[in-house]
């Protein structure tokens, strides 16, 4: 029995020894776990450009509707839809037979009035009739001439020419159609697209942001002449080769829509753009000597953005940042951080204040 007891005591001692030894090794293993290796980066100031985009509709420099000034049947159409034309080129001719008849009648009245004046002149000189009768005849002559000139002008209006250079639009009225100044649509539209105007709208907040980024003159008004060039993104997603300039910003906010209208102009020498095209306007805002903080390097805490700063002893601490603009990669910060500061660029959701890391540059 004594031998069995001794053997049992020895076995228990060895078992306890092995358990304590395992616990000790486990504790030592946990204590020596290496700090996480995380990528870090040093912040450097740089000039950054951020683009604001607005949907736009293009219009030609001039879109002139062609209306008849007199009523009549379309006798001739001298142009085709889409044709390039020059200022003064003949577009349409209206039937003027009735007007010609009216002109002949008016011209006859002028002749009769002239005969009357010529007949009365010698009678007045001989004091046979009074001067009043002659003056009355002269007045009738001027009236007859005015009537004739009016009809002659209308005959001239039957020849319809283009007031500008451009391209012919749709021609809804063909030969034989009766047209007048009171009809519902014009004979055609001539569009001058040597330069196109891109109209776009922005809300009140966007207008304020644009004003803050735009150059000002001595009176603190927007100096559009010094505004940066803008880019047109066409409907196919490609950028138009020619840069544009902001030509107008209406600073009166529409009380119904809460928006304002602006315009940028683009040269269209290659006639690539047309009236009615749509696309997007990209307006640059340049930030001088600013930092770009990657989005993955930030955390949210109670509505604020924070980054982890790496200290000399490889511990990290949080610091709030003041964001002035967003980029495709992250955020722009202009102040509140010293140049050369190192921040953690990855794994920021898995670390805490005061934690030690193994920085990887």
LUMDOMI-236394 format. One record per residue: x, y, z of N, C-alpha, C in turn. Coordinates in steps of 0.05 Angstrom, whole numbers, plus 5000, padded with zeros to 4 digits. Atoms other than C-alpha are relative to their C-alpha. Last residue first. Layout:
# residues N
XYZXYZXYZ...
***
This chain:
# residues 361
500149775018514560414088500349914971499050095026512559854135499850244981500549855025511560054207501449894976497550025014511459514261499650144973500050145025505959724307502849984989497450005014505159924380499749844973499150265009498260104406502650024984497950104982497360754443501149744992498149804989490760914410502049875018501149814981487660304377502150205009498149904980488759844318498650215018499250224982484259394276502050095021502450094984480159924238500849795021500649804979486560274215497649925017500750144975488959654177499250185023501650245003492360074124499449885027501550005025495560754112498249754997500550285007498160924181498249994976502550114992500661644183499849714992500550275010507461964183497449905010501450174981508062724191499549734987498250214990513063024143498849815020498850155022509263664134502049805010497349915007505563864197501149834977498150225000498063734199502750124991500450164976492564224218501949775002498749914976491864534149499549815023498249785005490064404077501650085025499649864975486863714078502050224996498049795001484163394015500050145027500849734990480462734022502350194998500349934972480462043990499250285005498550184982482061673926499450065029500750285006476861973879501349815019498950095025477762643913499149724994499750295005473762993966501349964973501150105025474563713989500549704999501049775016476164154049498849914974500250065029477063604102498850244985502049825010479363804172500049984970499149845023483063224204497650174990502249925018482362924274501250164976500149715003488562584304497850074981501849885019489161884332500250304999502049844986495361604365498250134979501749845017500161054344498050165017502850014991506160744377498450194983501650185015512560644338497249955012499750264987516860984391498349784986497250095002517761594346500449725012498149864983510261674338502849884998497950174990505861444280502050175016497449895003499561854271502149815013498150094979492961484262502850114993497950175010487761864222501849925023497550014986481062154242502049834985498150175013474662374207502750025015497449885007469262654251501849794986500349815022461862474256502550134991501949794993462462144324499850224979500650004971468661754303498350245007502149824992469861554231499549975030502250134986476461244210498050225008501749854982481461464158498049825014498349924977487361134122498450145022499650244984482760754073501750065025502450074985480261424047500549775019501650225011487261634026497649935018500150224981489362314053498349784988502150195008491362813999500249765019499550284997495263394030497649844989502050144984495264124009500949705001498650114976500364613983498149875019497149964998495764973934501049895027499249964972488764703922503050015002497250064994486364783850500550075029499349834977478964733833502849925009497950074981477464473763500150205024498849754991470764523728502149945021498250044977468563913689501550265006497949794997462564023644501649945025499449904973458463403626502250214998497450094989455063173562500350105029499850004971449163323517502749905009498250204987448763513444499850035030501650214989442663943424501749785012502149904982446464403378498349765009502449905012452264023347498150115021502349964981459463873365497650114985500650254986464663573318497550025017502950065003464464173271499349735013500250255015472164173267497149904997499049965027472464913285499849744983501050245014468064813346500950014971499649985029470965303396499249744988497950175012467965203466500250064970499949995029463965683511502449834990497250015009461865553582500049984970499550075028455165773611503049994995497349915008452065823680500549914971499050095027444965763705502750124995499249795018442865813778501149884975497650035016439065343823500650254984497749984982433965343879502649974986498350235002428665083831502350005019501650245004422965563847501749745000501450074975426866133878498449754997502950055007431666143819498649915025501050274996438266403848497049984994502749984989441067043819498849725001499950024971448566943811497350045013502349854990448066783736499949975031501250134976454966543718497850185010502149864985457366713647499249835024500749745012463066573599498050155017502549914988466766003632499450284990499849784980472165813583497250065011502049795001472965173544500550205021501049914974478664693528498050234997499749714995478864393458499150075028497249925002479963633453500550295007499749835024473063433478502850125000499749714996473762903532500450144973497449885007471062213516500150305005498150024978465261903554502750114994498650265002461061773492502149965021501950214993456262343511501349734999502250055019461962843510498449765008500150295004466063063570497649944982502650125008467363803563500449704996499950235018473264093602497249904994501850234992473964763636500149794977501350135022479565283632498349765010498650225014481165653696498449884977500950274991477866313712501549794985497850144989481966943699499249725010497850005020476967263651502449835010500350225018471367053698502349984980498649925024473767523752500049774981498950225015468467423806501450104975501950135017467568063846501449774984500850264989472068243904497749884985502549944986472568973881498849755012499449824978479968873862497550075016498749765008478168253821500450195024501549764996476767553847501650244989498449764995479266863825498250255002499549835024474366283831501750245007497650095014474865763887500850184976497750014982470166093937502649934985499249724994465266273882502550015017498749905024465065543859501050285005497450135002463565303930501650104976498349884978457965813938502849884998499349735008455065603871501850135020497950035021455364863890500950284991497550094987451565013955502349984980498949774985446265423918502649925013501649924978445064893865501450215017498950094975448364853798498250105023501249894976445864883727501449905024500350194978449164793659498950145025501549894977449265123591499849785021500950224982454764933542498650125024500449914973455365443486498849785017502450114986458165233419500050105029499550004971462665613372497549905014497249965000462965513297501050035029498650164980456165223310503050024998497249945002451865753275501549855022498350024976445065443270502950054993497250005008439965653217501750015026498249874981432965443234502849984989497750164992427465283184501550155022499350135025420865553156502449815004498549855021418965713227500449844975497250074999413465363268501450154977499150114975406265523288503049955002500150294998404265993231501449905025501650094977402866733242499949695003498649934975408467003198498549895024500549724991405366633139501650055026498749924976406165993098499350295006500749724993402165623047501250075026501249954974405764993024499450295004502950015002406864902949498650055026501149835022414264732954497049964998498950055026415964423022498650184979501849905021414764663093501449964972502650134999417964253149498150084977501649845017425264433133497249874998502250135013429464163190498450204983501350214984435964513205497749874984502950015002440464893158498949775017501050255012447664993181496950015000500850234983451165643195499149764984498850245010452966343171499149775018497450084988447966873191501249764985498849784987441867273166502849945012499050074973439866743116501450255012497150064999435666973057500849955029499150044972428166973043502949915000497450135003425867252976501249995028500550265011418467402987502549844994500150204978420667963032499349724990497350074993422568352969500149795023499050175022415368322945502949915006501150274996413368583013500849804978498550134978418069163004499049725005497450085012414869322936501849865021500550245015408069322970502649904987500750214981410369823022499649734985497550104988413870242969499549785020498550155020407370292928502649885013501450265004403370502988501449824981499650174976408571023007498649734997497250105001408571302935500549815024499950215020400971362936502749884998501450234989401171743002500049774980498250134981406572202975498649755012497850125015402172352914501949855019501050245012396072482957502149854985500350194978400072982998498949734990497350114993402273322934499849805022499350195021394973382912502849885005501650244996393073702978500749784980498850154978398874182972498449745006497550125009396474382903501249835022500750225018389374502927502549854990501050224984391874922985499449764983497750174993395875372940499249755015498549934976389375652912502349805005500950164977386975592841501750075024502650105007387376072782498749835022502049924981393076462813497149924992501649795013397176382750497750105018498249785008402676012788498450234988499449854975397175592822501850244993502449864992394475382754500550165026500349755016401475222730497550165008497849814996402574732788499650254984500749784983395674412785502250215004502249845012396773972725499450245017498949855023403573712749497950184987498349794989400473532816501150174977501649804986394773152783501750235010501449845021399372792735498450225013497949825012403772572794498850174979499549784981397672302831502050204989502349825000395471902770500550245018500049865026402471602763497750204999497949804999402671422837500150174975501049784983395871092831502250215003501949845016398570682773498950245016498349835018404470452815498250174982499049784984399570212869501750194983502249824994395669802818501050245015500749865025402169502790497750205005497949805005404469342861499450154975500449784982397869002878502150224995502449865009398568572817499450245017499349865024405668392836497750164988498649764992403368222906500850174976501949814989398267742878501350265008501749915022403567402835497950215010500649714997408567382892498150114979501649915024409666632904499150295005502950044998414866542959498750114975501349795016422366432949497049945001502750055010426566063000499050234982501150254989433766013023497449914987502850035005437866542986499149725009500750205021444766633017497049964999501049885024445767283055499249814978501849774995450166983109499250124973498749754993453266333085497950225004500749765016450565623083501550245011498549774990452464923106499550244982498149875018447064423087501450245014497250064993443964003142502150144983499650024971437064023109502849915006500750264989437664223037500450005030498050144983437564913006498949735009497450005013434165302949502149855016498350054977426865182965502849954989497450135003422465502912501349965027499650045029415165722905502649854995497150055005412865672977500449934971499350285005405765962976503049974996499850095028404566643007500649704998501450255006403967063069500349924971502449975015409167593085498749724995501249744992414667663136497450054985500849835023416566923130498850265011502849975003420266633191499350174976500649855025427366363196496950004996502450105013429266163267499350184976501849795011436466353284497649864986502150175012440465893329497850194991502549875008446866283342498249794989499649724994453166063379497550164993498349855018450365363374500350295009501549855020447265033435502150144982498649825017449964483480498150154981501250025026446464163539501350214982500349775017450264043604498649934974501350085026450663593664499550254983502749915004455463863717498949914973501350075025461963583744497150085000502950014995466563873797498749964973501949915020473963713787497149975010502550154998479363693840498050114981502349915017486463913827497649815003502050205007492063833879497750124984502249875012498464223889498149794989499950005030502963843936497650164990501849805013504763814010500349994970498649785013508063174034498050184987501649815014505362664084501750234989499349734991509862084102498450204983499149815020506861394093500450275012500249724992505460774134501150174978498849815018504060044117499550285010501949835015502459604176501550204983498649855021506259024208498050154983500850045028502558804270501650184981502049805007506558794336499349974970498949765013510158134350497850204993501249975027507157644400500950264987498049935020512357594457498750014972498549764993507457624514501950094978501849775003502657124484501550265005500549975029508256604476498350244995497649885012510656714548499650054971499949724992503656604573502350144988502149865014503155964533500050295006499249965028509855724558498050154984497949805000507755844630501050064972501149734996501255494620502150214999501449935024504754884591498850285002498049945020509654864649498850094974498949734994504154914700502050084979502149805005500654324668501050285004500449975029506953904662497950214994497649875011508854024735499650054970500249714993501853854758502350154987502349895015502153184721499750305005499249975028509153024746497850134984498049785002507053164818500850054972501449744997500852744811501850234997501549965024504952154784498550275001498149935021509952204841498650074974499149734994504452214893501950104978502249815007501051614861500950285004500249985029507651214861497850204992497649855009508851374934499850044970500449724993501751154951502350174990502049885017502450504914499650295005498849975026508950344950498150124981498249774999505750485017501250054973501749765000500050005000501750255000
***
